[in-house]
Amino acid sequence: MKHLMGTVAAFTLLAGAAVAEEVKIGVLLGFTGPLESITPTMAAGAELAMAEVSASGKFLGGSTVTPVRSDSTCVDAAAATAAAERLVTAEGVKAIVGADCSGVTGAVLQAVARPQGIGMISPSATSPALSTAEDDGLFLRTAPSDARQGQIMSDILTARGVKTVALTYTNNDYGKGMADAFAAAFTAGGGTVTATVPHEDGKGDYSAEVATLASAGGEVLVVAGYVDQGGKGVIQSAVDTGAFSTFYLPDGMYGESLIASIGDALNGSYGSVPGTDSEGAATFAELAKAANFDPSSSYAGESYDAAALMLLSMAAANSTKGADWTAKVMDIANGPGEVILPGELGKALELIAAGTDIDYVGATSVELIGGGESAGNFREFEIKDGKIETVGYR
């Protein structure tokens, strides 16, 4: 049975916590870079949870929560590390929601979080390598590992009768990890990957990569890239040359901006993105729409859950110190306990103060496994008549 802090203990001053203070939380995401079109919605999701906790008046003796945004760039490890350092030393943040992309997340973890004792929850870093990274218990994520997404991708393609695919990936931790996980799952299931070609972001011409992929053939081109960068460029080149007509789009390629750029040539393409059809997802959708952002945008729900788990764990520990609150996250996220959905964070804080176990289910049916990563639920989608339509959940 989990043991949360009781009512009396909740009023005991522990290291890192104070009564009625301003608690700053870093929001370290790629406001510029290859995912900049989805980042504002991710930030809005995290900040929605922070605002909900602040408005309750029940967080750490009436403390308020203030988000502080900073740009990870998604791909520049030095810039992300410098941004994280500023969040900690200049802004005084107590924790970080982020980073977003896997490579910069790993860099921030090693260069800033561990030396400074700052806890991080990433809503979107999916590299399998992060599952075994040295983290001193300070790193968790509400996104599932690409080891899980690779299997989902294989299952979807196989269910559609696809037997051969060509594969391209953005040449970084995220792309390589996903490509490896997918290729292993697809070939184990009897499929054939005709060619695997990395691509670099920031290029103006991807004709060479597409020519190599086209010469190998394949019913579908799987593009493990970024929606606002090289992945988009590869698809555009493939469309322009007629090399491929159907594309598989995993999480980094999900976004309305891709449809706006490529147009009708994407009709019939399909893919997967973390998501669930749970009661919590429906509730989050209502809250997000009321706050004027798109709840279906990639990792918006995971961002809400990252911030919510972080703050509820601080309340359970009665501390904002990284080593204290991160030790509580697995208990807060998993059963047994009273189920907590989006919009119920004030209720959760009351239960925690009373010493009652909670099971934070949140917007994405959170269940943390292993070293603190999401077990993973996925939404299968298809592009039809220029719109993204959900066709199922896995």
VOGU-3710 file (C-alpha; in Angstrom, 3 decimals, decimal comma):
1> mkhlmgtvaa> 0,000/0,000/0,000  1,230/3,448/-0,786  1,824/5,838/2,081  1,206/9,526/1,415  1,802/12,386/3,825  -0,976/12,789/6,394  -2,735/15,987/7,416  -0,358/16,785/10,257  2,724/15,992/8,199  1,422/18,144/5,391
11> ftllagaava> 2,003/21,200/7,538  5,532/20,225/8,478  8,176/22,294/6,729  10,498/20,030/4,804  13,560/20,898/2,793  12,667/22,688/-0,406  9,089/23,550/0,580  7,729/26,763/2,023  4,353/28,118/3,030  2,620/30,345/0,477
21> eevkigvllg> 5,617/30,839/-1,762  5,889/31,241/-5,520  7,021/27,948/-7,020  8,533/28,408/-10,468  8,429/25,507/-12,915  10,477/25,503/-16,106  8,755/24,710/-19,399  11,685/23,708/-21,600  10,406/22,973/-25,104  11,373/23,624/-28,718
31> ftgplesitp> 9,676/26,957/-29,337  11,991/27,197/-32,335  13,192/24,271/-34,416  11,709/21,234/-36,136  8,685/20,899/-33,822  7,873/24,565/-33,339  4,361/24,196/-34,765  3,241/21,840/-31,954  5,278/23,257/-29,069  2,905/26,108/-28,106
41> tmaagaelam> 0,116/23,600/-27,536  2,367/21,393/-25,443  3,256/24,406/-23,293  -0,423/25,317/-23,012  -1,186/21,809/-21,754  1,462/21,984/-19,035  0,474/25,500/-18,028  -3,198/24,499/-17,804  -2,317/22,031/-15,037  -0,169/24,614/-13,276
51> aevsasgkfl> -2,981/27,180/-13,365  -5,433/24,601/-12,014  -3,166/23,793/-9,077  -2,552/27,478/-8,313  -6,254/28,304/-8,456  -7,072/25,568/-5,945  -5,195/27,373/-3,172  -4,316/23,948/-1,766  -0,767/23,527/-2,984  2,001/23,623/-0,362
61> ggstvtpvrs> 0,293/25,919/2,095  -1,303/28,124/-0,549  1,747/28,455/-2,784  1,272/29,600/-6,357  2,794/28,004/-9,419  4,450/30,145/-12,076  5,550/28,651/-15,414  8,767/29,941/-16,957  9,191/29,127/-20,640  12,544/28,514/-22,274
71> dstcvdaaaa> 13,562/27,297/-25,724  15,212/23,883/-26,040  15,386/24,290/-29,864  14,646/20,524/-29,913  17,963/19,744/-31,621  20,778/21,969/-30,297  22,134/20,333/-27,144  24,363/23,283/-26,222  21,504/25,767/-26,552  19,143/23,532/-24,579
81> taaaerlvta> 21,686/23,048/-21,813  22,315/26,789/-21,584  18,567/27,430/-21,478  18,099/24,894/-18,694  21,001/26,357/-16,734  19,384/29,798/-16,928  16,092/28,380/-15,733  17,750/26,946/-12,652  20,315/29,611/-11,758  18,664/32,827/-12,964
91> egvkaivgad> 14,957/31,994/-12,673  15,156/29,651/-9,698  12,838/26,983/-11,094  12,243/24,001/-8,845  11,629/21,493/-11,632  11,438/21,236/-15,406  8,641/20,045/-17,653  10,704/18,885/-20,617  12,745/18,762/-22,508  10,923/17,697/-25,631
101> csgvtgavlq> 13,239/15,982/-28,128  15,316/13,055/-26,934  18,839/14,279/-27,649  18,474/17,616/-25,886  16,602/15,931/-23,046  19,519/13,611/-22,398  21,958/16,522/-22,558  19,975/18,600/-20,059  19,611/15,628/-17,747  23,340/15,024/-17,556
111> avarpqgigm> 24,629/18,605/-17,656  22,028/20,404/-15,536  19,432/18,235/-13,805  21,763/15,760/-12,151  24,423/18,265/-11,021  21,756/20,683/-9,737  19,413/18,074/-8,256  16,500/19,223/-10,428  13,714/16,793/-11,302  12,445/16,577/-14,895
121> ispsatspal> 9,351/15,057/-16,478  9,414/15,009/-20,259  6,098/14,797/-22,113  7,626/13,790/-25,429  11,220/12,473/-25,305  10,800/8,936/-26,613  14,259/7,498/-27,290  14,672/3,990/-25,823  18,152/5,048/-24,678  16,573/7,277/-22,033
131> staeddglfl> 15,120/4,201/-20,337  18,577/3,203/-19,098  20,249/6,616/-18,774  21,914/7,428/-15,463  19,465/9,847/-13,853  19,771/9,569/-10,046  16,003/9,064/-10,052  15,451/12,621/-11,295  14,063/11,876/-14,768  10,640/10,549/-15,725
141> rtapsdarqg> 8,420/10,840/-18,787  4,733/10,678/-19,587  5,559/9,672/-23,168  6,031/6,009/-24,066  9,400/4,822/-25,326  9,830/4,296/-29,049  10,447/0,660/-28,228  6,691/0,575/-27,701  5,836/2,842/-30,650  7,959/0,739/-32,998
151> qimsdiltar> 5,793/-2,277/-32,225  2,611/-0,239/-32,684  3,830/0,967/-36,087  4,541/-2,590/-37,152  1,138/-3,771/-35,940  -0,708/-1,054/-37,873  1,163/-1,685/-41,116  0,743/-5,434/-40,810  -2,972/-5,076/-40,114  -3,269/-3,095/-43,355
161> gvktvaltyt> -1,597/-5,879/-45,295  1,683/-4,053/-45,912  4,596/-6,420/-46,425  7,385/-4,122/-47,669  8,389/-0,624/-46,573  11,238/1,801/-47,139  12,386/3,666/-44,035  13,968/7,065/-43,471  14,779/8,678/-40,147  16,125/11,962/-38,861
171> nndygkgmad> 19,743/11,350/-37,961  19,615/11,838/-34,186  18,760/9,921/-31,015  15,022/10,099/-31,622  15,097/9,053/-35,259  17,666/6,292/-34,871  15,936/4,840/-31,812  12,575/4,746/-33,538  13,970/3,336/-36,768  15,742/0,530/-34,942
181> afaaaftagg> 12,688/-0,336/-32,822  10,349/-0,335/-35,807  12,646/-2,323/-38,105  13,154/-4,996/-35,461  9,413/-5,351/-34,850  8,432/-5,288/-38,525  10,980/-7,870/-39,633  10,167/-10,087/-36,654  6,564/-10,032/-37,853  7,525/-11,164/-41,342
191> gtvtatvphe> 7,772/-7,776/-43,055  10,670/-6,497/-45,136  12,437/-3,151/-44,807  13,803/-2,610/-48,315  16,130/0,273/-47,394  16,935/2,372/-44,334  18,244/5,855/-45,115  18,992/8,586/-42,545  18,344/12,215/-43,428  19,774/15,394/-41,960
201> dgkgdysaev> 17,499/18,250/-40,947  17,994/21,682/-42,447  18,761/20,620/-46,012  17,133/22,221/-49,014  17,220/19,110/-51,192  16,399/15,506/-50,279  16,390/14,087/-53,789  19,425/11,868/-53,170  17,843/10,216/-50,123  14,554/9,740/-51,941
211> atlasaggev> 16,283/8,260/-54,991  17,967/5,644/-52,809  14,697/4,795/-51,085  12,793/4,639/-54,377  15,324/2,342/-55,994  14,828/-0,163/-53,187  11,051/0,015/-53,516  8,361/-0,571/-50,928  4,605/-0,198/-50,626  4,903/2,569/-48,018
221> lvvagyvdqg> 7,595/5,051/-47,028  7,950/5,230/-43,247  9,188/8,697/-42,247  10,569/8,900/-38,712  11,348/12,606/-38,841  10,102/16,033/-37,826  6,949/17,656/-39,097  8,558/21,068/-39,622  11,946/19,914/-40,893  13,641/17,116/-42,810
231> gkgviqsavd> 10,746/14,693/-42,608  8,557/17,179/-44,422  11,314/17,756/-46,985  11,663/14,051/-47,711  7,917/13,680/-48,264  7,792/16,713/-50,530  10,637/15,321/-52,637  8,973/11,907/-52,799  5,702/13,511/-53,924  7,422/15,723/-56,494
241> tgafstfylp> 9,211/12,773/-58,085  6,371/10,279/-57,730  8,636/7,962/-55,770  6,005/7,087/-53,142  2,311/7,801/-52,778  1,651/6,518/-49,257  3,530/7,539/-46,113  3,531/6,237/-42,553  3,704/9,136/-40,096  4,770/8,459/-36,496
251> dgmygeslia> 4,507/11,010/-33,681  7,157/13,481/-34,865  5,371/13,782/-38,216  1,901/14,451/-36,815  0,561/17,942/-37,360  -1,769/20,131/-39,385  1,239/22,058/-40,686  2,305/19,014/-42,722  -1,055/18,855/-44,489  -0,949/22,591/-45,112
261> sigdalngsy> 2,481/22,205/-46,701  2,080/19,000/-48,727  -1,615/19,176/-49,606  -3,822/16,491/-51,147  -0,872/14,193/-51,847  -1,058/13,129/-48,212  -4,577/11,734/-48,530  -4,444/8,029/-47,744  -1,331/8,278/-45,608  -1,627/7,214/-41,999
271> gsvpgtdseg> 0,241/6,847/-38,746  0,231/6,802/-34,962  0,570/9,258/-32,128  0,242/8,719/-28,375  -3,391/9,012/-27,373  -6,359/7,326/-25,740  -10,144/7,400/-25,928  -10,473/7,370/-22,145  -12,761/9,436/-19,951  -9,737/11,485/-18,927
281> aatfaelaka> -8,947/12,296/-22,554  -12,512/13,522/-23,112  -12,365/15,688/-20,004  -9,016/17,121/-21,016  -10,408/17,917/-24,460  -13,166/20,006/-22,884  -10,706/21,858/-20,647  -8,316/22,501/-23,524  -11,025/23,830/-25,797  -12,178/26,167/-23,022
291> anfdpsssya> -8,563/27,373/-22,786  -8,446/27,877/-26,583  -5,941/25,231/-27,624  -6,218/21,998/-29,602  -6,388/18,941/-27,312  -5,583/16,573/-30,189  -2,223/18,202/-30,934  0,780/15,963/-30,308  1,743/15,573/-26,667  -0,688/18,206/-25,345
301> gesydaaalm> -2,225/15,672/-22,963  1,152/14,271/-21,966  2,281/17,812/-21,140  -0,720/18,376/-18,873  0,002/15,056/-17,175  3,706/15,837/-16,753  2,968/19,084/-14,921  0,135/17,569/-12,888  2,226/14,591/-11,753  5,085/16,902/-10,855
311> llsmaaanst> 2,964/19,189/-8,676  0,964/16,424/-7,008  4,225/14,653/-6,184  5,596/17,836/-4,644  2,479/17,978/-2,492  2,897/14,322/-1,482  6,526/14,965/-0,527  5,710/18,392/0,953  8,846/19,476/-0,821  10,009/21,011/-4,076
321> kgadwtakvm> 13,435/19,405/-3,775  14,069/17,155/-6,769  15,154/14,067/-4,877  12,076/14,321/-2,638  9,244/14,772/-5,122  10,582/12,489/-7,857  10,521/9,644/-5,322  6,743/10,081/-5,068  5,826/10,106/-8,770  5,412/6,353/-9,258
331> diangpgevi> 3,052/6,175/-6,270  0,995/9,123/-7,465  0,783/7,839/-11,056  -0,143/4,235/-10,306  -2,801/2,413/-8,317  -4,135/1,633/-5,868  -5,929/4,827/-4,974  -8,780/7,137/-5,852  -8,765/7,886/-9,573  -7,882/11,462/-10,527
341> lpgelgkale> -8,792/12,927/-13,919  -8,029/16,324/-15,477  -9,855/19,105/-13,683  -9,602/17,256/-10,369  -6,192/18,449/-9,204  -7,654/20,438/-6,313  -9,479/17,310/-5,169  -6,243/15,356/-5,486  -4,426/17,849/-3,280  -7,133/17,470/-0,623
351> liaagtdidy> -6,825/13,691/-0,691  -3,033/13,856/-0,466  -3,255/16,194/2,541  -5,646/13,728/4,201  -3,239/10,850/3,652  -5,476/9,147/1,080  -3,915/7,228/-1,785  -4,612/8,533/-5,282  -4,165/7,010/-8,728  -3,486/9,812/-11,201
361> vgatsvelig> -4,972/8,663/-14,507  -5,035/12,092/-16,107  -5,466/12,940/-19,773  -3,528/9,979/-21,172  -4,418/7,058/-18,859  -1,054/7,398/-17,170  0,559/4,201/-15,975  4,281/4,441/-15,314  6,520/1,422/-15,655  10,204/0,613/-15,328
371> ggesagnfre> 12,275/3,632/-14,408  9,313/5,970/-14,778  7,999/6,046/-18,335  4,520/5,638/-19,781  3,369/2,135/-20,657  1,892/3,743/-23,768  -1,455/4,144/-25,498  -1,624/5,131/-29,173  -4,145/6,707/-31,519  -4,169/5,463/-35,108
381> feikdgkiet> -5,040/8,137/-37,655  -5,452/8,544/-41,395  -5,471/11,620/-43,596  -8,714/11,829/-45,536  -9,815/14,755/-47,698  -7,122/16,939/-46,210  -8,071/16,234/-42,596  -6,679/14,028/-39,864  -9,233/11,406/-38,800  -8,915/9,008/-35,893
391> vgyr> -9,499/5,424/-36,996  -8,726/3,522/-33,794  -6,722/3,155/-30,596  -4,074/0,652/-29,539
//
